[in-house]
Amino acid sequence: MSATSMFESCFTHQFKLSYSGTENVPLGHRVCSDEISAGGHLWRFDCYPRGQKEEDHGEYLSIFLRRVSESKDDAKAIMEAFVMDRDGALSSIHRRKVVHVYPPKRESRGFNDWGLHKFVKRSVLKSLYVTDGSFIIMCGAKVVLHDEPLDIGSHLGLLLDSGDGSDVSFVVDGEEFPAHRAVLAARSPVFKAQLLGSMADAKMSSIILHDITPETFRVMLRFIYTDACPEDDELGDDFPSEMLLNLLAAADRFALGRLKLLCARELGCNVSVETVADILGYAETYNCTELKKKCMDFFVEEDNFKKAVLTEGFIQLAQKFPSILPELREKVGA
C-alpha cells in the first residue's frame, strides 16, 4: 500500500509469520515483501526472523528497508516498524524508527539497505506477541521527496547540541552540561522549582548534581529536549542494563513521568528468573505499580518462584524489602 503527496511518498507492509516455522530457518534467512514503487524508486522490506544473534542474549529479529532500483540520485527514507500486540493494537514498547539517506548505486558501498539489526528478541516475541502460533510485524516507510522542515524535537535537540542561549549549566562528576532553564522547567516540575522558584539554585549559573552519572544525565537531558526514546546502543546490551536502571531512578527523581514509564515497560518486557528480583526491587523503590505487578505475576508462572529464590538477587530483595515476602507467599501459595 502506498500514498503520495507533493512532499513525500508513504507505503506499508505487514509480515505475518509462524513462530515455529521460523525457529529452524538458517541465521540470515530473510522474508521479503513485494517491490513497492515510491518517490521514483523501487523499495522492499526484508525481515530476518533470526537476523542477529548474541551469545549471551539470544537471537533477535531484524528488519531492513532496501532500495532495489538503481539511481543516480540520493533518496532519503524514514522507516518505522512495530510489533502487533495480541489484542490487535500496535505495540507502544517495540516500536522503532530509523532515517537513512540512500546514496547513488555506484557510491553506495552496500548502503542500499538500512534498518533495525536488533529490533526485538525472539524470546520476547514468543512470550508477548505470538497469537495462534503467529506474530505480526508492521513496517512503514516514507520517502522524502524534498527536504522537510525539522520538527520541534529536532530543533530542540540541535539547541541542546549547540548550547546557544544556554543560561544554566550542570556539573556532573566534573563534566559540564549547558542547558536552558525554560526547557527544563517546562518538562520537569522538579527542575521548575529548582530553577525558577525560590531555591538558591534559581540564582546560580552552575549547579553541581550528585548521585547521578554523566552518562545517565546526558541521555536524560536529550530525552527532556527531544522526547525521543533512548537508542538501544545508549541503553547497553546487558539486561537489565545499568543505564536503564539508572534512567528509571533519574526519571523518578526529576518527575519525568513518560521516561519513567518507558523504562518500566522495557524492564517489564524482559523479566527472567535471573532478573526478576532486581527488577522487583526497583519497582518497589520507585513505586512502579505496573512493573511490580508484572514481576509478581512472573513468580506465579510454572516453577519460576522455586528457581528465583535461589538467586543472589532474591536474597538481597528479601533483606532490603522484607514486607514483599508475605505478598509473594500469598501470590504463589507458598
N, C-alpha and C positions, 0 to 999 in steps of 0.2 A: 504494500500500500504506500502511495506517495502523494504529496501535495506540494504545490509550487506557488510562490509569490515572487514579487519583483526583488525581494531581498534574500530569499532562502528557498531551499527545496528540502522537504522532510519525507522520511519513509520509515517504516517499522517492519519488524518480522518477529514471529513467535516460534520458539523452539519448544516442542513438547516431546520429551524423551523418557523412555522407560529406564528407571534407575537400574534394575537388574540387567537390562540389555547393555548398559554402559560399564558394568562392573569389570568385564574381562576384555574390553577393547584395548588395543595397544596404547601405550603412552604416546601422545602426539596425534592420535587419530582424530580427525575433525568431521563435523557435520556442517554442511554448507546450506545457506539459503539460496534461492534463485538469484540471478543477477538482476539488479534494480538500476534503472536509469534515473539520475538526479543531478541537477546542476551541470549538465553537459558531460557527465562521466558515468561509467558503469561501476556499481558497487556490489559487495557481497558481505554478509555476516558469516563468520566462521566460528563455530562453537567446538571447543575441545573439552569433552567430558572428563578426560584425565590429562589435562594440559600442563599441569605444573605439579611437581612432587618435591616435598622436602622431607628428609629422612625422619626428622623429629616431629613434624607437624602434619604429616599425611598428605593427601592429594587435594588439588584444587581444580575446579572447573574454570576454564579461561574463555574469554570472548574477544573477538577481534573484528574490526571493520577494515575490509580490504578494498582498495581501488583496483578494479580489474582492468579497466581500459588504459591505454597509453595516452599520454597528453604532453604537450609542450608547456603547459601552464601549471602553476601551483593550484591546489584545491584545499580549502580549509573546511574541515568537518568536525562536528561535535557529536560524539556517540554517548548514549546513555543506556544502561542495562539494569533491569530489575529482576528479582525472583518473584514469582506469583505465590502469594500466601495460599494456604489451604482453603480459605474462605473466598478465594477468587479476587482478592484485592492485591494491588502492587505493594510489595514489602517496602516499608519505610526504613528498614535496617540494611538489607542487602540491595543497595542502590548505589551505583557509581557512575560518574561522568568523566570523560576524557576529551580533550581538544587536541587536534593534531593538524599540521599543515603537510599535505602530501606533495612532495616536490615532483618536478617533471621526471618521467620514467628514466631517462638517461642519467639523471642525477640522484636517483632515489637511494642507491646503495642498500636496497632491501627494505626501505621505509615506506612501501606502499601498503603495508598493513600496520594497524596500531590498535591497542586496546588494553584489556584488563588481564594481566597474566595470572593474578590470584584473585579472581572475582569472588568465589565462595568455596569454602571447604566442602568436599563431598560428604564428610560426616555430618556437617550442618544441614546439607540438602536432605540427607536421609532422615534426620531427626525432626526437622521443622517443616519441610516443604513437600515431601513425597505424598501424593494422594492417589489411591488406587494403583499404586506401583509406578506412577509417573510424576515428573516435575516439569514446570513451565518456566522458561526464561524469555522475558520480553526485551527486545532490542529496538532502539530508535536512534535515528541519526538525522542531523541537519547539515546540509551543505551550504556554507555561507557564500553567496554569490558576490556580495560587496561587503566591504568592511563594516561591521556593525558597531554602533556606539557601545562602550562598556557599560555594564550595569553598575548599580551603586556599590555592590560588594567589591567589584573590581577596582572602582575609583578609590574606595577607602583603603583597599589593600595597597594600592600604589602610594597613597598618602602615608600609610604606615611605613612602607619601604623607604620612601624619600626622607621622611622626618620633617617635611616642610610644615612650618607653622606650629611645630610642637611647643607646648607650654608647660610640660612637666616631664620628668624622666624618672625611671625606676632603676635602682641598682640592686641586682640580684647576684649574690656571691661574686661581687666585683665587676659584673658585666652590666653595662648601661643600656636601657631601652627607652628611647624618646617616644612620647605619646601625646595625646590630645585630651585634655580634661573633658571637653564636651562629649566626645565619642564614648569615653569610658563611663561617664555619668549617665549617658542615655541607655547604656546596655546593662549596667550593674548598679543596683541600689546601694551596695556596699561602697563602690567607688564614688557614687554620687555623694554620699555622706562624708566620705574621706576627703574628696577633692573640692566640693562646692559648699560644704557645710561649715560648721563652727569648729571643726577639729583643727589642730595645729598644722596638719598636712596640707590644708587648703591654702596656706600661705607659703608653702615650701616649693621650690623649683625642682628639688631632687629628693626622692623618697627611697629609703632602704627597706627592702622586703626580706623577711626571714621565713624559714620553713617552707621554701619552695625552690626548686632548681631552675637555673636559667633555661634549660631545655623545655621544661613544663611551662614556664611563664611565656616563652616565645610562642609555643603552639596555642596557648590560651589567648594570648594577645591577638594573634591572627584570627582566631575564631571570633573574638569580640568585634573586630573590624569588618570581617567578611561574612560571618555567619556560615562559613563553609566547614564541612566535616573535616577533621584531620585526615590526612592521607595515610595509607597503610604503612608507608615507609617511615612516617613520623611516629607511629604507634609501636613499631618494632615487631619482630617475628615471633618472639616468645609469647605464650599466653598463660595467665594474664600478664601482659607486659607491665613493667614498672611505670612506663609512661601513661598507660591507660588508667592505672590505679591512682597515680599522682594527679592526672587530669580530673578524675572524679572528685578527689579531695579538694582540688583548687576550685572546681566549679561550685562545690558546696560552700567553700569559704567566701567566694565572691558573689554568691547568689546568682549564678548563671544557670538558670533552670533548664534551658534547652541543651546545653552542653552536658549537664549532669545526666539528663535523660538519655542522651545519645551514648554516653559512656556506660550507663547502667544497662541499656539494651544490648550493647556489644558484649558486655560481660555475661549477660543472661543467655545469650545465644551460644556460648561456648563453655557452659558449665560441664565439668567432668568430675570423676571420682577424686582426681588429684587436686583439683582447683576449687571444689565446691565450698570447702571450709574457709579458705581465704576470702573467697568472694562473699560468702555469707557474713563474714566479719566486717567487710567494708560496707555491705548493705545495712548492717546494724549500726555501724558507726555514723554513717551519713544519711540514715533514715530513708533508704531507698525501698519503699514498700513493695513494689512490683518485683524488684530484684530479689528481695528476701523471700517472697512467695515462690519464685522460680527455684531458688535453692532448696527451700523446704519441700517443694513438690518433687524435686530430683531425688531427695533422700528416700521417698516412698517407693520409687520405681525399682523393681526387681531386687537385687541384693546390694544396691548402691550404699545403703546405710552401713551394712556389715563391712564393706570394703573401705568406705571413707573414714570410719572411726579408727582405722589403723594408720592413718596418715599423720605426719607431723603437724600438718595444718590443723587437723581436728583437735589435737592435744592443746595447741595454742588457743584455738577458738574456745574450748571448754574453760581454759584458765582465765581468759580475758572476758568472756561473756557467759558466766555460769547460768544465767537466767534462761539462756537459749536451750539448755539441755532438757528441762521439763517440756518445753514446746516440741522439741524433736521427738521425745519419747511418746508424747501423745499423738504426734503425727504418724509415726511409724508403728505405733502399737507395741513398742518395746518395753 
